[in-house]
Every structure is written in C-alpha cells, then in structure tokens.
Amino acid sequence: MRQKRAKQYRKLMALYSMSFGFRQPYQVLVDSMICSEAISSKVDLVKRLEDVLQGNVKPMITQCCIEELYLQGSALQPAVDLAKSFERRKCNHREAIQGDECLSSVVGETNKHRYVIASQSNPLRQKLRLIPAVPLVHINRSVTVLEPPSDATLKQKERVRNSTSFYKA
C-alpha cells in the first residue's frame, strides 16, 4: 500500500475509534459481491482488510449473503468457500432476502455494533453513507479502498465533539 494512502487510512480509523468507539478487532461485514470480486481479482481479502483498516479484523457474513452466492451457481464455488471461512452474523431473516437489504437491516439506523462494511454494491454504499459512523470498504481494480467519511459521519463527529467539549462559550 502506498505510504500516503496508509497515512490517510490511519487518520480515518483514528477518527472512527476516537469519535465513535470503534476498536480492534474490527467487525467487518462482508457481502457476496466482494467475495466473488476478491476471488476473481486473486486478492487475499482478510489480509487486505487488515492492511486497509490497519488492525486486526473479524470478517463476518450473513446467511442471506451466503445464500446469494449459492444462487449464482457452481462457478463461484471458491467464493462460497471463502465466505464459509468467515464468522456468521445472525440476521434473523426466516427467508433469505437480497444481500443489500440484509446488510442494511443488520447495520440499522445507528450502526450500534460498530460494523465496517465491505461491499461492492453501489446502491448499498449510497444508502449507508446516510448513516453516521459506517466505514465503507470496496475493491477497485484489485486495490482495496477505504472510503472517506460521509457527510453524516462528519456532522455526527462535530455533534459529539461539541457536546463533550470542556470549553463551551
């Protein structure tokens, strides 16, 4: 990883840990699309996530995302095997729903459990940018990218900083 990018990611993770209470090992919710992208790009996903987040990670996947991988056929069997190696996160859906909807329901309105989301889905990432304190990771041309904080995250950070300030005017 380039030094400039590493420094930027270190600052981002410091923001998430200081303002929102993220701590190691980071709980990374992975979707089915990033598993298949990691296999097609021949990327060691766990190692790349550790490099990007600059700490220990605990990759997690929901049962709905694994079902989504099964439905794509036997051509993606290596992606299924990769997904099976991750810890399962209960999503409490009786019937498997689409992976994007499942991940957004697990994160909820406030990201109470402090998940980092690793997803290739643009609509999901757009939706999660509206929720404060959700770090987003995706793969772009076999480079794992941690997105800059969203506007909602920056506003929430300012609210937290102003409410806990010792020097109020």
C-alpha positions, 0 to 999 in steps of 0.5 A, a space after each residue: 500500500 502506498 505510504 500516503 494512502 496508509 497515512 490517510 487510512 490511519 487518520 480515518 480509523 483514528 477518527 472512527 475509534 476516537 469519535 465513535 468507539 470503534 476498536 480492534 478487532 474490527 467487525 467487518 461485514 462482508 457481502 457476496 459481491 466482494 467475495 466473488 470480486 476478491 476471488 476473481 481479482 486473486 486478492 487475499 481479502 482478510 489480509 487486505 482488510 487488515 492492511 486497509 483498516 490497519 488492525 486486526 479484523 473479524 470478517 463476518 457474513 450473513 446467511 442471506 449473503 451466503 445464500 446469494 452466492 449459492 444462487 449464482 451457481 457452481 462457478 463461484 464455488 471458491 467464493 462460497 468457500 471463502 465466505 464459509 471461512 468467515 464468522 456468521 452474523 445472525 440476521 434473523 431473516 426466516 427467508 433469505 432476502 437480497 444481500 443489500 437489504 440484509 446488510 442494511 437491516 443488520 447495520 440499522 439506523 445507528 450502526 450500534 455494533 460498530 460494523 465496517 462494511 465491505 461491499 461492492 454494491 453501489 446502491 448499498 454504499 449510497 444508502 449507508 453513507 446516510 448513516 453516521 459512523 459506517 466505514 465503507 470498504 470496496 475493491 477497485 481494480 484489485 486495490 482495496 479502498 477505504 472510503 472517506 467519511 460521509 457527510 453524516 459521519 462528519 456532522 455526527 463527529 462535530 455533534 459529539 465533539 461539541 457536546 463533550 467539549 470542556 470549553 463551551 462559550 
